[in-house]
């Protein structure tokens, strides 16, 4: 096996901020509010929050602990770390985990480009004067070539950071993440002071218990928590290769998971307060919710349409809009950096120079992200397919921990520092039993209900945006190729 990297984060603070750069991003500010809106019931969205927080404890935190431990042990990229822990015959599993994060990177760069565009637009042009104008800005942007241009810009900037190594990643995140948090705090204070904002907060936190019977709510809650925290992506595993041996894995995981989910709730309060505060005086709760759900395919325009409406109500609102979209751009960019680093690290492990790896990955990312940049339906399909793919990635990470033996995994790889919080038997139970059960039950439930209830006439159509067939075929092609070339992949990582 090739010599592992000697690079490391300079400080624990740098590590935590960089990992929060993975977790705190548009998944919190752009994706989370729209997923909540699409899973709210007549009385409120609180039931979704319950399911989402359940998966923080039963899915995300144990997987984050596992990723920290596996990455620090292997000191390599995701494929090399899988091989180091479980042997060469499971290289295909590590390859799939890495590919899921890469596939998300293809369209995540598009979202990063959206953020860049709105930062530039708020800097150079007046804010839209009403809701119709805000929709017109969004629709006009999406109807042309500008999403492709800004997608290219995002990839180019990510390459520029990653090709300079982990120290550059750490320096960038030490600036990006604190600035983001300060601007979110300013946005929060103004949002909750809008007349009618409390109606949005009430709706957000009121449970509609009947919605817990819907399998899609639990699927969305799990995939969103994985999106929120970065659990199961292999991103934290990649950054963990640069951890210091004395860093406490359990504490780092709790800081990552809990801190991230707090920011998601913070962002949801901002968005729901803004929308209800802007429209609530003239519309019912259900009418407001309908507009939130219809802000582009899968509500992709929710943050971009409604945040300018918030700043229209704020003294010196244009300045705050510029700050907000700059911070959102920072958040998106910090997460994009981690995705590019994961993919680049895989190639660095097999002897490719960091510069060539970063440039090649970003070039491929631009080309393969073009369809999502130009067509929001393709974008929605890729978000659906590879968001669900995080469940399989998480299962694979749990599998190699179980194969190693969960007791030895906890004692030898997790609890290596006698000082600070330690993981106990609960970690082994969650990784060995609960995570596989979650994957089996939720995927089986979703496939069955899709075939007999949700889409009985279209579940087998691979060209349907949200069908069972489109997920299974895309997963199957990727898994089949990696399994077929497993020996070649393993040989390259020796």
Secondary structure, DSSP 8 states (H G I E B T S, - for coil): ---------SSHHHHHHHHHHHHSSHIIIIIIHHHHHHT--SS-SHHHHHHHHHHIIIIIHHHHHHHHHHHHHH-S-HHHHHHHHH-GGGHHHHHHHHHHHHHHHHHHHHHHHHHHHHHHHHHHS---SSHHHHHHHHHHHHTSSHHHHHHHHHHHHHHHHHTT-HHHHHHHHHHHHHHHHHHHHHHHHHHHTSTTHHHHHHHHHS--GGGGG-HHHHHHHHHHHHHHH-TTSSHHHHHHTT--TTS-HHHHHHHHHHHHHHHHHHHHHHHHHHHHHHHTTTS-HHHHHHHHHTSSGGGTTHHHHHHHHHHHTSTTHHHHHHHHHHHHHHHHHHHHHHHHHHHHHHHHHTT--HHHHHHHHHHHHHHHHHHHHH-HHHHHHHHHHHHHHHHHHHHHHHHHHHHH-HHHIIIIII---SSS----HHHHHIIIIIHHHHHHHHHHHHHHHIIIII-TTTTT-TTSTT-HHHHHHHHHHHHHHHHHTHHHHHHHT-
